[in-house]
Amino acid sequence: MRLPSKNNFPNEANDAEAQTEEVCASRVYAMAVGESMAGHRLDFAVSRELGVSRAYAQRLIKKGRVTPSNGRRIKPSIIVVPGEEYAVDVPPPEKLELEPEDVAFETVYCDRDIIVVNKPAGLVVHPAPGHWRGTLVHGLLFRFPELGNLNGVERPGIVHRLDSTTSGLMVVARNGLGQERLYKAFKERRVEKIYLALCFGAPPAKRGTIDLPIGRDETHRTRMAAVGDGRSAVTDYRVLWSREGRSLIECRLHTGRTHQIRVHMKAIGCPLVGDVLYAPSRPSPFEPPRVFLHAWKLAFKHPRDERLMSFRAFLPEELRAALRQISPTGRSLP
């Protein structure tokens, strides 16, 4: 198959206008079935080769946008044969209402299927009431205009998120294939997510598992809480060190509930430093509001070829400075 040119998968923002115009045009691809696709369904072959979701590939076939050179009748379930050729007409995407903006964040890694970013604290991930501009999504659309192809949604490529007060690693899908398979990986808990946090006090043991369901707090509707009828939530923690009434901990998430680490640590009497929502009476070293919580490590299988991808983001300076206040020698700064 002849894939789109490299310009359809831009890595830089300096040619954003030209790239946006290119991805908004209808494109026709010539797809030749190779040996690796032998025995697979047509919708799988189209999905795999174009980097779109299986459902989107099925829609293209059903709408007559996939045409075989031999003229045979096709449907998504037919088995392809090596040597067959198809023309795939991909329509222009729906236009997003969002205007791309130059937003500050670090791109750690990118290829044609995924983007890994290091999100700073204070940056909201996607548009929401009170945050209609300047989000990570706006910045992603500025640097990677082809994300506008993802069904015209307001959260293109977003398969998980971090709170605005949390920093660290996120993976973003760059096309339908990446989005579909990353969604599934998160749903099936096959993504490793490890955080660093500083809490008040010391947990009851050096290592432990917090298995408490989480739901909406009945008395404070803007907060979550450990409640008996909530959704299952499991967090492993390990104490790295304790000093002056605070503990640096490593947390591993097995589920992805809203505010999970913050709620679980509060539930065992060790709320996070800087968390004015769950520990409003505790002193915070940060201004503006910022929770000492950082998505430190992220690992998952690549959505296209399933190779293991593993990333680490060092603590940002404001968190390192907070640690130096209680450990002046810089002991164990990650």
Stockholm file with secondary structure:
# STOCKHOLM 1.0

chainA/1-334         MRLPSKNNFPNEANDAEAQTEEVCASRVYAMAVGESMAGHRLDFAVSRELGVSRAYAQRLIKKGRVTPSNGRRIKPSIIVVPGEEYAVDVPPPEKLELEPEDVAFETVYCDRDIIVVNKPAGLVVHPAPGHWRGTLVHGLLFRFPELGNLNGVERPGIVHRLDSTTSGLMVVARNGLGQERLYKAFKERRVEKIYLALCFGAPPAKRGTIDLPIGRDETHRTRMAAVGDGRSAVTDYRVLWSREGRSLIECRLHTGRTHQIRVHMKAIGCPLVGDVLYAPSRPSPFEPPRVFLHAWKLAFKHPRDERLMSFRAFLPEELRAALRQISPTGRSLP
#=GR chainA/1-334 SS CCCCCGGGSCCCSTTHHHHHHHHTSCEEEEEECCGGGTTCBHHHHHHHHHTCCHHHHHHHHHTTCEEETTCCCCCTTCBCCTTCEEEEEECCCCCCSCCCCCCCCEEEEECSSEEEEEECTTCCSSCBTTBCSSCHHHHHHHHCGGGGGTTTCSSTTBSSCCCTTCEEEEEEECSHHHHHHHHHHHHTTCSEEEEEEEEESCCSSSEEEEECCEEECSSCTTSEEECTTSBCCEEEEEEEEEETTEEEEEEEESSCCTTHHHHHHHHTTCCBTTCTTTCTTSCCSCSSCCCSEEEEEEEEECTTTCCEEEEECCCCHHHHHHHHHHCTTCTTCC
#=GC SS_cons         CCCCCGGGSCCCSTTHHHHHHHHTSCEEEEEECCGGGTTCBHHHHHHHHHTCCHHHHHHHHHTTCEEETTCCCCCTTCBCCTTCEEEEEECCCCCCSCCCCCCCCEEEEECSSEEEEEECTTCCSSCBTTBCSSCHHHHHHHHCGGGGGTTTCSSTTBSSCCCTTCEEEEEEECSHHHHHHHHHHHHTTCSEEEEEEEEESCCSSSEEEEECCEEECSSCTTSEEECTTSBCCEEEEEEEEEETTEEEEEEEESSCCTTHHHHHHHHTTCCBTTCTTTCTTSCCSCSSCCCSEEEEEEEEECTTTCCEEEEECCCCHHHHHHHHHHCTTCTTCC
//
